[in-house]
Amino acid sequence: MVQVNENFLKLKAGYLFPEIGRRVTAFSQANPSAKIIRLGIGDVTEPLPPAVIKAMHQAVDDMAARETFKGYGPEQGYAFLREPIAEHDFAARGIDISADEIFISDGSKCDSGNILDILGSSNRIAISDPVYPVYVDTNVMAGHTGAADASGRFEGLVYLPGNEANNFVPELPSEPVDLIYLCYPNNPTGTVATKETLKGWVDYARANNALILFDAAYEAFISDPTIPHSIFEIEGAKEVAIEFRSFSKSIGFTGVRCGLTVVPKQLMGTTPAGEKVSLHQLWNRRQSTKFNGASYVVQKGAAAAYTAEGQAQMRGLVDFYMTNARLLREGLSKVGIKVFGGVNAPYVWLRTPKNLSSWDFFDLLLSQAHVVGTPGSGFGAAGEGYFRLSAFNSRQNVEESLERIFKVIG
Ligand SMILES: *Cc1c(COP(=O)(O)O)cnc(C)c1O
């Protein structure tokens, strides 16, 4: 008899996005003429930058001739992509990360889950609340937690609550932890961490021999020049942090698939016997065994984002979404809704009006405005009473959804 991984059975049955889908389908079946606008799931809507498209077309042509054909590439990624990343994303910001510390992948969600392959099973794990659900669910699947309680919190995880008092930037844990997930700019709250905040985490990790898993998927959306784009802008971070990045949101690669993970060479983990082991070597071993590299065509497309033309087009794309974010933020504030984020991140996090629960506000917006957002409680117990709207949409849809929301709330 084949046994299953019973940890999967601990995951909550009514998972957030399927439940949203169920309610939206039920509503549109009952109201077939309603034109629903989706500001819910964090997926991009605009086409790829022209420089990226051109590079991908050329890469397909390379595949069409024996002389330029590519088979398996390096599992770690091609140098033609790793080198410009090291130069533009790190050296240009004064960060010393070499190309061979950068591992190219098919996306950062995958890497942030896969990283658990190289980590032990008895780490004490700190997770922000609200949080990107992948960090929690991958630890549940790996057997690092007990069961969930009524509020959805899993036994064995250390939850760090974000709230209005700390501006949704959780404080350091009051108990010792070994593994810390940080995501800045944050999904779902759209908030950012200052250099001082990140220095606090790096100092904590160094003092406690902890590891920070830093998700920088939204770094391209930072507009405030004082906000760090990388954890490695903090002195000493190379000894305590792994960073995940993605081309999904910056150049619209959610469907194309490309990301990267930075594992510094001096980063060490510890065996139960107290021996130090290189995490760079373990990740390299893991990727070489379980991954065969991101596609050549895709990596050529990502590399084009680092040309002068590509950089300007990426800026244009980011600015387009951030104008949407500004419209959402300003419009909602005008009708008295308290909003967070939306300045350095493409998400606006709002307090639900009239103290409605997250799901009651979801139902109100869906039924009255035909607008779909994401209930904050789906991101964790501390998200109850809050709601996320995404700036990933056309200008017209953002403007129309605001007008409809004003009619319901204004
Ligand atoms: C969108 C997103 C990513 C990107 O994931 P990919 O697999 O690269 O598409 C990573 N982290 C967070 C928090 C995200 O919202």
PDBQT file of the ligand as one rigid body, heavy atoms in Angstrom, charges set to zero:
ROOT
HETATM    1  C1  LIG A 501       4.936  36.951  -7.127  1.00  0.00    +0.000 C 
HETATM    2  C2  LIG A 501       5.808  36.590  -5.982  1.00  0.00    +0.000 A 
HETATM    3  C3  LIG A 501       6.977  35.866  -6.189  1.00  0.00    +0.000 A 
HETATM    4  C4  LIG A 501       7.400  35.443  -7.562  1.00  0.00    +0.000 C 
HETATM    5  O1  LIG A 501       7.262  34.099  -7.765  1.00  0.00    +0.000 OA
HETATM    6  P1  LIG A 501       7.686  33.464  -9.153  1.00  0.00    +0.000 P 
HETATM    7  O2  LIG A 501       7.704  32.008  -8.884  1.00  0.00    +0.000 OA
HETATM    8  O3  LIG A 501       9.049  33.993  -9.469  1.00  0.00    +0.000 OA
HETATM    9  O4  LIG A 501       6.669  33.871 -10.168  1.00  0.00    +0.000 OA
HETATM   10  C5  LIG A 501       7.778  35.583  -5.100  1.00  0.00    +0.000 A 
HETATM   11  N1  LIG A 501       7.447  35.991  -3.868  1.00  0.00    +0.000 NA
HETATM   12  C6  LIG A 501       6.346  36.710  -3.637  1.00  0.00    +0.000 A 
HETATM   13  C7  LIG A 501       6.041  37.157  -2.252  1.00  0.00    +0.000 C 
HETATM   14  C8  LIG A 501       5.471  37.006  -4.684  1.00  0.00    +0.000 A 
HETATM   15  O5  LIG A 501       4.360  37.693  -4.445  1.00  0.00    +0.000 OA
ENDROOT
TORSDOF 0
